[in-house]
Amino acid sequence: MDYEFRLDVTGQVVARLSMGHEAVGHWLNEEVKGNLNLLDEVEQAVQNVRGSERQWQKIGHEYTILLDEEEVMIRANQIELDGDEMEEGMFYYDEESLSCCGVEDFLNVLQGYRSFLAER
């Protein structure tokens, strides 16, 4: 999973992730916004579910993060559509609203994010 961090014109960190993992970047941009306490909470949750079948979830304003021992899923809260709402043959484009990745890859992104913040 490739990622890049930049500062926008207002000095805020903007995360961009590779295709298929865009929602991870959106989660960092919309939910984390430099809040290291939230990163601490997520990293502690990873430790708490290791070696178990438990899951952990945190619903944010725009995105929800769900993780278990092996995988992290981030999805936009807006994509909770019932199947009956779509016309037959149509599908909801969610490539930028839903991302899944391995826990270790996700932790590497968080470490990169922390490092970028420390360098500013």
C-alpha positions as CSV (number, residue, x, y, z in Angstrom):
1,M,0.0,0.0,0.0
2,D,1.6,3.3,-1.1
3,Y,0.9,6.5,0.7
4,E,2.0,10.1,0.7
5,F,1.5,12.9,3.2
6,R,1.6,16.6,2.3
7,L,0.6,19.9,3.9
8,D,-2.3,21.8,2.2
9,V,-2.4,25.6,2.0
10,T,-3.8,25.9,5.5
11,G,-1.0,23.8,7.0
12,Q,-3.2,20.7,7.5
13,V,-1.8,17.2,6.8
14,V,-3.4,15.6,3.7
15,A,-3.0,11.9,3.3
16,R,-3.2,10.2,-0.2
17,L,-3.2,6.5,-0.5
18,S,-2.9,4.1,-3.5
19,M,-5.9,3.0,-5.5
20,G,-8.1,0.7,-3.5
21,H,-7.0,2.2,-0.2
22,E,-8.3,5.7,-0.7
23,A,-10.8,5.4,2.2
24,V,-7.8,5.0,4.6
25,G,-6.6,8.4,3.5
26,H,-10.0,9.9,3.8
27,W,-10.3,8.5,7.3
28,L,-6.9,10.1,8.2
29,N,-8.0,13.4,6.7
30,E,-11.6,13.5,8.1
31,E,-11.4,11.7,11.4
32,V,-7.9,11.8,12.6
33,K,-6.8,15.3,11.5
34,G,-3.6,15.1,13.6
35,N,-5.3,13.7,16.7
36,L,-2.7,11.4,18.1
37,N,-5.0,10.3,20.8
38,L,-7.2,8.7,18.2
39,L,-4.2,6.9,16.7
40,D,-3.2,5.7,20.2
41,E,-6.8,4.4,20.7
42,V,-6.7,2.5,17.4
43,E,-3.2,1.1,18.1
44,Q,-4.3,-0.1,21.5
45,A,-7.4,-1.7,20.0
46,V,-5.1,-3.7,17.6
47,Q,-3.2,-4.9,20.6
48,N,-6.4,-5.9,22.4
49,V,-7.8,-8.0,19.6
50,R,-4.5,-9.8,18.8
51,G,-4.7,-13.5,19.4
52,S,-8.5,-13.5,19.7
53,E,-11.6,-13.6,17.6
54,R,-12.8,-10.2,18.9
55,Q,-13.4,-7.2,16.7
56,W,-13.2,-3.5,17.5
57,Q,-15.1,-0.7,15.8
58,K,-15.2,3.1,16.1
59,I,-17.8,5.1,14.4
60,G,-16.7,8.6,13.4
61,H,-18.5,11.5,11.9
62,E,-17.8,10.5,8.3
63,Y,-16.0,7.1,8.5
64,T,-16.1,4.0,10.6
65,I,-13.1,1.8,11.3
66,L,-13.5,-1.9,12.0
67,L,-10.7,-4.2,12.8
68,D,-9.9,-7.7,13.9
69,E,-6.7,-9.7,14.4
70,E,-5.9,-9.7,10.6
71,E,-7.7,-7.0,8.8
72,V,-8.7,-3.3,9.0
73,M,-11.8,-2.1,7.2
74,I,-12.6,1.6,6.8
75,R,-15.9,2.6,5.2
76,A,-17.8,5.8,4.7
77,N,-20.8,6.0,6.9
78,Q,-22.9,7.1,4.0
79,I,-22.6,3.8,2.1
80,E,-25.1,2.0,4.2
81,L,-27.6,1.5,1.5
82,D,-30.3,-1.2,1.5
83,G,-30.3,-3.4,-1.6
84,D,-33.8,-2.4,-2.4
85,E,-32.8,1.2,-3.0
86,M,-30.8,0.4,-6.2
87,E,-32.3,-0.4,-9.6
88,E,-31.7,-3.8,-10.9
89,G,-28.3,-4.1,-12.7
90,M,-27.0,-1.0,-11.0
91,F,-24.3,-1.0,-8.3
92,Y,-23.0,1.6,-5.8
93,Y,-19.5,2.8,-6.6
94,D,-17.6,2.5,-3.3
95,E,-14.0,2.2,-4.4
96,E,-13.1,5.5,-2.6
97,S,-15.5,4.9,0.3
98,L,-14.5,1.4,1.4
99,S,-11.0,0.1,2.0
100,C,-9.6,-3.1,3.5
101,C,-6.0,-3.9,4.3
102,G,-3.9,-6.0,6.6
103,V,-3.3,-4.8,10.1
104,E,0.5,-4.6,9.7
105,D,0.2,-2.5,6.5
106,F,-2.3,-0.2,8.3
107,L,0.1,0.2,11.3
108,N,2.9,1.1,8.9
109,V,0.7,3.9,7.5
110,L,-0.1,5.2,11.0
111,Q,3.6,5.2,11.8
112,G,4.3,7.1,8.6
113,Y,1.6,9.6,9.6
114,R,3.0,10.1,13.1
115,S,6.5,10.6,11.6
116,F,5.2,13.2,9.1
117,L,3.5,15.1,12.0
118,A,6.7,15.0,14.1
119,E,8.7,16.4,11.2
120,R,6.5,19.5,10.6
